[in-house]
Amino acid sequence: MLSYWEKKYFVNYDLIVIGGGIVGLSTAIQYKIRFPEAKVLVLERGIFPSGASSRNAGFACFGSLTEILDDLDHMSEPEVLQLVEKRYRGLLSIRDFFGDDSLGYLPTGGLELLTEKEMHALAFLDKINLLLYPVFSSQVFEQIKDIRPFGFSEKVKAIIKNKFEGELDSGKFLLSLWGKCQELKITILTGAQATKIDIAAKRVFIQDTAGDGFIGFHSGKIAICTNAFTNLLLPGLDIQPGRGLVMVTKPISKEIPLTGTFHYDKGYVYFRKVEDRILLGGGRNIDFEGEKTLSMEVNPKIKDYLLGILHNIIMPDTAIEIDLEWTGIMAFGKNKKPIVEMVGKNVGVAVRLGGMGVAIGWQIAEELVNMLAEV
Ligand SMILES: Cc1cc2nc3c(=O)[nH]c(=O)nc-3n(C[C@H](O)[C@H](O)[C@H](O)COP(=O)(O)OP(=O)(O)OC[C@H]3O[C@@H](n4cnc5c(N)ncnc54)[C@H](O)[C@@H]3O)c2cc1C
């Protein structure tokens, strides 16, 4: 039961975006910039964005040496180059739009640890640098000569540096997106889960927890940016959820000699210094099947694996305790390409961002806005 005022002002829009993560907010912002008169609404089911965007590790990355080599086992060289370019250009575009200070961006570089089992990757370093040369006009990967200052255990045999990577503050990135939405007068409703979408009628329904039923919104166009959760609303897309674990240690009293974003094991494990703590995450490859879930629980097998890396490889001689742990849900599919397509005349999706949404989210949103603008 809606009031006259609610019906007149609150439920009709030119664009409704479902999902308030990086992609949803970026879509709303870019649409509104393109169509300043449009009434734009973002519906987010959580109190904060509650998928991956507020739970990630903030790596501004585009693929480590072993990750790119792994990609080449499944994709052609031009496809891999295109993927890397998209990620790198994506990072440049958010830095350009928001500015490094707003994002908490630091150009610290990426570093990959090679243990005995990854040492074969060194033989491909020149080949990968040559492959990536058209995008960077420079050598991307180089082997660090003296690895002792990092203080890793003897299991680490070599370290590869990537000078084009950086890190950002994931909270600041979301606050920048929110701030821009506010500046542009985009309405964001949180705690508003879309439970049903009627594509033909261009209607989105949410349960009214304070009322007695559902509220039906109407919109000229609809953007679905619900990533791993999309099949709950719009079944049938090739989307597999993939949970990721992140832990942050308690403050460490001695100096942490880790400047940069660190990768290990084809990018599946990652860590970096955050103030006087270490942020460590990943390990999904230890239990791929167990992590194909939308549930936010911690997988003990993966936690033990990551703790083993922390205590035995990263800082072997230091007593470290974990302060915080959380999980987030990513979306994967048969290949690493996001799905950006129209699913109805005025309804589009931009989903399946994998583990690189920080880098490509803004650009994927731009692709969706281009499609929505054409109808
Ligand atoms: C642990 C972890 C670490 C990561 N680390 C990195 C990293 O270092 N660098 C990097 O580039 N990427 C990283 N990623 C990946 C990156 O965070 C994601 O690719 C990106 O956040 C995806 O953004 P999105 O907006 O598509 O999805 P999401 O952030 O998942 O946003 C989708 C939103 O839709 C909402 N929603 C879902 N269903 C509904 C509904 N029915 N109604 C209303 N709202 C709904 C959800 O609550 C969610 O907020 C990481 C991800 C995880 C989980």
The ligand as an SDF file (V2000), in Angstrom:
LIG
                    3D

 53 58  0  0  0  0  0  0  0  0999 V2000
   38.1320  -12.0040   -0.8920 C   0  0  0  0  0  0  0  0  0  0  0  0
   38.1910  -11.2440   -2.1870 C   0  0  0  0  0  0  0  0  0  0  0  0
   39.3630  -10.5990   -2.5520 C   0  0  0  0  0  0  0  0  0  0  0  0
   39.4230   -9.8990   -3.7570 C   0  0  0  0  0  0  0  0  0  0  0  0
   40.5420   -9.1880   -4.0500 N   0  0  0  0  0  0  0  0  0  0  0  0
   40.5760   -8.4490   -5.1870 C   0  0  0  0  0  0  0  0  0  0  0  0
   41.6990   -7.6390   -5.4650 C   0  0  0  0  0  0  0  0  0  0  0  0
   42.6310   -7.5440   -4.6640 O   0  0  0  0  0  0  0  0  0  0  0  0
   41.7140   -6.9610   -6.6430 N   0  0  0  0  0  0  0  0  0  0  0  0
   40.6820   -7.0480   -7.5290 C   0  0  0  0  0  0  0  0  0  0  0  0
   40.7670   -6.4430   -8.6170 O   0  0  0  0  0  0  0  0  0  0  0  0
   39.5790   -7.7510   -7.2560 N   0  0  0  0  0  0  0  0  0  0  0  0
   39.5060   -8.4500   -6.1130 C   0  0  0  0  0  0  0  0  0  0  0  0
   38.3980   -9.1800   -5.8300 N   0  0  0  0  0  0  0  0  0  0  0  0
   37.3110   -9.2070   -6.8030 C   0  0  0  0  0  0  0  0  0  0  0  0
   36.4720   -7.9350   -6.7680 C   0  0  0  0  0  0  0  0  0  0  0  0
   36.2160   -7.5630   -5.4300 O   0  0  0  0  0  0  0  0  0  0  0  0
   35.1720   -8.2020   -7.5220 C   0  0  0  0  0  0  0  0  0  0  0  0
   35.4540   -8.6290   -8.8330 O   0  0  0  0  0  0  0  0  0  0  0  0
   34.2970   -6.9400   -7.6100 C   0  0  0  0  0  0  0  0  0  0  0  0
   34.1020   -6.3800   -6.3260 O   0  0  0  0  0  0  0  0  0  0  0  0
   32.9730   -7.2930   -8.2330 C   0  0  0  0  0  0  0  0  0  0  0  0
   32.1440   -6.1580   -8.1700 O   0  0  0  0  0  0  0  0  0  0  0  0
   30.6070   -6.2900   -8.5180 P   0  0  0  0  0  0  0  0  0  0  0  0
   30.0040   -4.9740   -8.3050 O   0  0  0  0  0  0  0  0  0  0  0  0
   30.4520   -6.9560   -9.8320 O   0  0  0  0  0  0  0  0  0  0  0  0
   30.0830   -7.3910   -7.4820 O   0  0  0  0  0  0  0  0  0  0  0  0
   29.7300   -7.2780   -5.9390 P   0  0  0  0  0  0  0  0  0  0  0  0
   30.6920   -6.4610   -5.2030 O   0  0  0  0  0  0  0  0  0  0  0  0
   29.5060   -8.6630   -5.4610 O   0  0  0  0  0  0  0  0  0  0  0  0
   28.3760   -6.4830   -5.9560 O   0  0  0  0  0  0  0  0  0  0  0  0
   27.1290   -7.0760   -6.2370 C   0  0  0  0  0  0  0  0  0  0  0  0
   26.1760   -6.4620   -5.2560 C   0  0  0  0  0  0  0  0  0  0  0  0
   24.8480   -6.8630   -5.5720 O   0  0  0  0  0  0  0  0  0  0  0  0
   24.1480   -7.0080   -4.3610 C   0  0  0  0  0  0  0  0  0  0  0  0
   22.9930   -7.8550   -4.6530 N   0  0  0  0  0  0  0  0  0  0  0  0
   23.0060   -9.1600   -5.0140 C   0  0  0  0  0  0  0  0  0  0  0  0
   21.7620   -9.5820   -5.2490 N   0  0  0  0  0  0  0  0  0  0  0  0
   20.9500   -8.5150   -5.0450 C   0  0  0  0  0  0  0  0  0  0  0  0
   19.5560   -8.3270   -5.1580 C   0  0  0  0  0  0  0  0  0  0  0  0
   18.7500   -9.3220   -5.5170 N   0  0  0  0  0  0  0  0  0  0  0  0
   19.0290   -7.1040   -4.8700 N   0  0  0  0  0  0  0  0  0  0  0  0
   19.8380   -6.0780   -4.4940 C   0  0  0  0  0  0  0  0  0  0  0  0
   21.1810   -6.2060   -4.3870 N   0  0  0  0  0  0  0  0  0  0  0  0
   21.7270   -7.4130   -4.6730 C   0  0  0  0  0  0  0  0  0  0  0  0
   25.1620   -7.6440   -3.4270 C   0  0  0  0  0  0  0  0  0  0  0  0
   24.8080   -7.4720   -2.0830 O   0  0  0  0  0  0  0  0  0  0  0  0
   26.4420   -6.9310   -3.8260 C   0  0  0  0  0  0  0  0  0  0  0  0
   26.7070   -5.8080   -3.0250 O   0  0  0  0  0  0  0  0  0  0  0  0
   38.2970   -9.8780   -4.6250 C   0  0  0  0  0  0  0  0  0  0  0  0
   37.1250  -10.5060   -4.2350 C   0  0  0  0  0  0  0  0  0  0  0  0
   37.0570  -11.1850   -3.0290 C   0  0  0  0  0  0  0  0  0  0  0  0
   35.7680  -11.8400   -2.6190 C   0  0  0  0  0  0  0  0  0  0  0  0
  1  2  1  0
  2  3  1  0
  2 52  2  0
  3  4  2  0
  4  5  1  0
  4 50  1  0
  5  6  2  0
  6  7  1  0
  6 13  1  0
  7  8  2  0
  7  9  1  0
  9 10  1  0
 10 11  2  0
 10 12  1  0
 12 13  2  0
 13 14  1  0
 14 15  1  0
 14 50  1  0
 15 16  1  0
 16 17  1  0
 16 18  1  0
 18 19  1  0
 18 20  1  0
 20 21  1  0
 20 22  1  0
 22 23  1  0
 23 24  1  0
 24 25  2  0
 24 26  1  0
 24 27  1  0
 27 28  1  0
 28 29  2  0
 28 30  1  0
 28 31  1  0
 31 32  1  0
 32 33  1  0
 33 34  1  0
 33 48  1  0
 34 35  1  0
 35 36  1  0
 35 46  1  0
 36 37  1  0
 36 45  1  0
 37 38  2  0
 38 39  1  0
 39 40  1  0
 39 45  2  0
 40 41  1  0
 40 42  2  0
 42 43  1  0
 43 44  2  0
 44 45  1  0
 46 47  1  0
 46 48  1  0
 48 49  1  0
 50 51  2  0
 51 52  1  0
 52 53  1  0
M  END
$$$$
